[in-house]
Amino acid sequence: MLLENKTAIVYGAAGSIGCAVARAYAREGAHVHLAGRRRAGLEAVVDVIRRAGGVASAAQLDVLDKHAVQQHAIRVADTSGAIDVCFNATSNDDIQGETLLELPFDQFMQPVTKALSAHHAIATAVAPHMTNQRRGAILVMAGGGEAIPRLGGSHVAWAALAGLCRQLAADLGPHGIRVAWLLSPGSPPAADDNPPPLPTTTLPPNQKPSSRITSPASKRSPTSRPSWRPTPPEPSPPPKSTSPAARSSTDANHDQKARPACAHRRCREIDESRRSSSWRRRSRRPPEFRARSAHAPACEPDSKRGCVSRPARRT
């Protein structure tokens, strides 16, 4: 398991995201300490984890109370011996549905102040224990990276939270501590380990499933094909002409593009012999047989057109 014999703290564990994270940590073998404002919600999550065979404990506190967060981190470190992971899933108490022109300034600053104050208190409380052990991970749940109309101060709070995490990563990175923030454009209403199965498409016999993932419920145009229908083959190119005139013109064009032509009779003979199979057989003769005769140029270079033929044998 990934987190066997590790200690994790989940702040805001009574919510849907914090509950899912805590249960995932427990499944991977971690001893999970839950923290939040609602005692009843924390105890319910602890019961679920323990029934599944995990180890968990709960503590009621407010993340805006910096002294309470520090004392809780000290108790966890003394009990478990270390703090390996902490996850901040607390809410920002943001107000959405109005533009910045309509939103009062105090309501605009409310999620910004809450996000920065809560995560600063959490990071400064657990970082000293992680620094002593030279390892640890500090995680926080943030929002999407793009601004959406009528979000109020939410996007500004997420951008400020990203800046705080970057600064924490720069300060704590040399001590082996990782700081990361998770960007999510939306969250599920509740945690569910057994979601309903996705609808499937029945393929016809002797058809392989396509690698492209498509949704059966997606709207398709009348002219679109199902994903399992094979693609029609591309049209083959027209056949080339095999007449002697066409072959001679093709060979002439190829020779003209490949190298300059030579008007000497000996050069033309050498070129023809190279293209024939007999020249290939002669080139595979033993070296001692080819070394019996010396080589001499077939002709003098032509200053205007040039001669590119190989040396010919002297008989």
Secondary structure, DSSP 8 states (H G I E B T S, - for coil): -TTTT-EEEEETTTSHHHHHHHHHHHHTT-EEEEEES-HHHHHHHHHHHHHTT-EEEEEE--TT-HHHHHHHHHHHHHHHS---EEEE--------SS-TTTS-HHHHHHHHHHHHHHHHHHHHHHHHHHHHHT-EEEEEE---SS--TT-TTHHHHHHHHHHHHHHHHHHHGGGTEEEEEE--S---SS--SS----------TT----SS---TTS---TT---TTS-------------SHHHHHHHHHHHHHHHS-----HHHHHHHHHHHSHHHHHHHTS-HHHHTTS-EE-SS---TTT------EE--
